[in-house]
Amino acid sequence: MPVAWADGTLVYFGAYTGTGPGQSKGIYFSRFDAAKADAPDSELAVETDSPSYLALHPNHRVVYAVNESGATGAVSSFAIDPRDL
């Protein structure tokens, strides 16, 4: 899910969470450099349980996540503050 910013395109992605070393903690982002076709190491944006699907609000200020946890699921939303990026 890309978001264009002045210093590159932010790409958000979710991953299933779990326990143990190397397990995901939630939603991550990375800055994609199209000129170099490169995305450096990702950073944790927010801890949340198993965000399997992400959607970006049209104003690019909110990320919605479908959280798959156990037999139930949830939808969560997170504000994007460009000053934090």
Order of alpha helices (4+ residues) and beta strands (2+ residues): beta-beta-beta-beta-beta-beta-beta
